[in-house]
Amino acid sequence: MGWLGHVEIMQETRMVKAIHSWKPISKRLIGRPKTSWKDDVGKDIQKLKVPNWKARVQDRRRWNELVERPKLCIKS
């Protein structure tokens, strides 16, 4: 999720941003779900119940608090 925050605030002209929003055309093996890194991060955001996460990314302090929250639960 930390990397997602970095990518979301990048300028549209950055190569990483272009790759992040690129949709591959390839096929997957039979039985393999069509999931991507972005799908997995989206599930994490849903588990944390973060409304309007794209706006929250813009406030770096609040986003960092959100990213650190799961780490604190693991340490406890």
Helices and strands as residue ranges (DSSP letters): H 2-8, H 15-20, H 37-47, H 53-57, H 60-75
